[in-house]
Amino acid sequence: SSGVSLKSLMTYRIITPDVAWCTQNYKQNEGADSEADSEILIYLEELDINFMDFAYRWVSCYLTREFDIYQTIRLWDTYFSEDEGFSQFHSYVCAALFLQFSKQIKEMGFQEAMIFLQNLPTREWKDDDLTMLLAKSFEMKELYHYNRHLVNQKIEAQ
């Protein structure tokens, strides 16, 4: 047994491209504050780090290893209250979480970045930190979720 279930692999294959897509589009459209972060995906590529190296756990465990039990309950409560919370909103939360630390990551080398991404300092977060992450996730969803579907419909119509 490889330890990776088919369900986990399928979840990863569905959500990870969404996380990358959200990250890329959000950084391009957020404005002046994001200009410093606009190179994070390129930087990860230069370090030879891909999303599977760290985000697989984020996706397959729905961030339960990144937050304490109380924060996880709060996060999951939000997922349950959202339409398609676990299947769609989760990708926006992952993208917002990744962007939250992008400035720090860009100052790290390969080993330090990998260790950091696999052990985020989120267990030290206060309730306000998680609230801000969820707010950023909602903002990303509002900006891109329905817009993305319109783009897909336009492509299918052609």
C-alpha positions as CSV (number, residue, x, y, z in Angstrom):
1,S,0.0,0.0,0.0
2,S,1.4,3.4,-1.0
3,G,-0.5,5.3,1.7
4,V,-2.2,7.5,-0.8
5,S,-5.8,6.7,-1.5
6,L,-7.4,7.2,-4.9
7,K,-9.9,9.7,-3.3
8,S,-6.9,11.7,-1.9
9,L,-5.2,11.7,-5.3
10,M,-8.4,12.8,-7.1
11,T,-9.0,15.5,-4.5
12,Y,-5.4,16.7,-5.0
13,R,-5.7,16.7,-8.8
14,I,-9.0,18.7,-8.7
15,I,-8.1,21.3,-6.0
16,T,-4.4,21.9,-6.5
17,P,-4.8,23.5,-9.9
18,D,-7.5,25.6,-8.5
19,V,-5.1,26.8,-5.7
20,A,-2.4,27.7,-8.2
21,W,-5.0,29.4,-10.5
22,C,-6.4,31.4,-7.6
23,T,-2.9,32.4,-6.4
24,Q,-1.8,33.5,-9.9
25,N,-5.0,35.5,-10.7
26,Y,-5.3,37.0,-7.2
27,K,-1.7,38.3,-7.2
28,Q,-2.2,39.8,-10.7
29,N,-5.4,41.7,-9.7
30,E,-5.0,42.6,-6.0
31,G,-3.2,45.9,-6.7
32,A,-0.1,47.6,-5.4
33,D,0.1,45.5,-2.2
34,S,0.5,42.4,-4.3
35,E,3.2,43.6,-6.6
36,A,5.9,42.4,-4.2
37,D,4.3,39.0,-4.2
38,S,3.7,38.7,-7.9
39,E,6.8,36.5,-8.4
40,I,6.1,33.9,-5.7
41,L,5.1,31.1,-8.1
42,I,8.2,31.8,-10.3
43,Y,10.3,31.8,-7.2
44,L,9.0,28.4,-6.2
45,E,9.7,27.1,-9.6
46,E,13.3,28.4,-9.4
47,L,13.6,26.6,-6.1
48,D,12.2,23.5,-7.8
49,I,9.3,23.3,-5.4
50,N,5.9,22.5,-6.8
51,F,2.5,22.6,-5.1
52,M,2.4,18.8,-4.6
53,D,5.5,19.1,-2.3
54,F,3.5,20.9,0.4
55,A,-0.2,21.5,-0.7
56,Y,-1.1,17.8,-0.9
57,R,-1.4,17.7,2.9
58,W,-3.3,21.0,2.9
59,V,-5.8,19.5,0.4
60,S,-6.1,16.0,1.6
61,C,-6.4,16.9,5.3
62,Y,-8.4,20.1,4.8
63,L,-5.8,22.1,6.8
64,T,-6.4,20.1,10.0
65,R,-2.7,19.8,10.5
66,E,-2.1,23.5,10.0
67,F,-4.5,24.7,12.7
68,D,-5.3,23.8,16.2
69,I,-8.6,22.0,16.9
70,Y,-10.6,25.2,17.7
71,Q,-9.4,26.9,14.5
72,T,-10.1,23.8,12.5
73,I,-13.7,23.7,13.9
74,R,-14.1,27.4,12.9
75,L,-12.7,26.7,9.5
76,W,-14.8,23.7,8.9
77,D,-17.9,25.5,10.2
78,T,-17.3,28.0,7.4
79,Y,-16.9,25.2,4.9
80,F,-20.2,23.7,5.9
81,S,-21.9,27.1,5.7
82,E,-20.6,27.7,2.2
83,D,-22.1,26.2,-1.0
84,E,-19.4,23.7,-2.1
85,G,-17.3,24.7,0.9
86,F,-15.1,21.7,0.9
87,S,-14.9,21.2,-2.8
88,Q,-14.5,24.9,-3.9
89,F,-14.0,27.3,-1.0
90,H,-11.2,25.2,0.4
91,S,-9.1,26.0,-2.7
92,Y,-9.5,29.8,-2.0
93,V,-8.5,29.3,1.6
94,C,-5.4,27.4,0.5
95,A,-4.5,30.1,-2.0
96,A,-5.0,32.9,0.6
97,L,-2.9,30.9,3.1
98,F,-0.1,30.5,0.6
99,L,-0.3,34.3,-0.2
100,Q,-0.3,35.1,3.5
101,F,3.3,33.8,3.7
102,S,4.6,34.7,0.2
103,K,6.9,37.5,1.3
104,Q,8.6,35.3,4.0
105,I,9.0,32.4,1.5
106,K,10.7,34.6,-1.0
107,E,13.5,35.2,1.5
108,M,14.1,31.5,2.0
109,G,16.2,28.9,0.2
110,F,14.9,25.5,-0.8
111,Q,15.3,23.6,2.4
112,E,14.0,26.4,4.7
113,A,11.1,27.1,2.3
114,M,10.1,23.4,2.2
115,I,10.3,23.1,6.0
116,F,8.3,26.3,6.4
117,L,5.6,25.3,3.9
118,Q,5.2,21.9,5.6
119,N,5.0,23.4,9.1
120,L,3.4,26.8,8.8
121,P,3.3,29.0,12.0
122,T,-0.5,29.0,12.0
123,R,-0.9,27.2,15.3
124,E,0.2,30.4,16.9
125,W,-2.5,32.4,15.2
126,K,-5.2,34.2,17.1
127,D,-8.9,34.2,16.1
128,D,-8.4,37.5,14.3
129,D,-5.7,35.9,12.1
130,L,-8.1,33.1,11.0
131,T,-10.9,35.7,10.4
132,M,-8.6,37.7,8.1
133,L,-7.6,34.6,6.2
134,L,-11.3,33.7,5.7
135,A,-12.1,37.2,4.7
136,K,-9.3,37.1,2.1
137,S,-10.6,33.8,0.9
138,F,-14.1,35.2,0.5
139,E,-12.7,38.1,-1.4
140,M,-10.9,35.8,-3.8
141,K,-14.0,33.7,-4.3
142,E,-16.1,36.7,-5.1
143,L,-13.5,38.0,-7.5
144,Y,-12.7,34.8,-9.3
145,H,-15.2,32.0,-8.8
146,Y,-18.0,33.1,-11.0
147,N,-15.7,34.9,-13.4
148,R,-13.9,31.6,-13.9
149,H,-17.1,29.8,-14.8
150,L,-18.0,32.6,-17.4
151,V,-14.6,32.1,-19.0
152,N,-15.1,28.4,-19.2
153,Q,-18.6,28.9,-20.7
154,K,-17.2,31.3,-23.3
155,I,-14.5,28.7,-24.3
156,E,-17.2,25.9,-24.5
157,A,-19.4,28.1,-26.7
158,Q,-16.7,28.5,-29.3
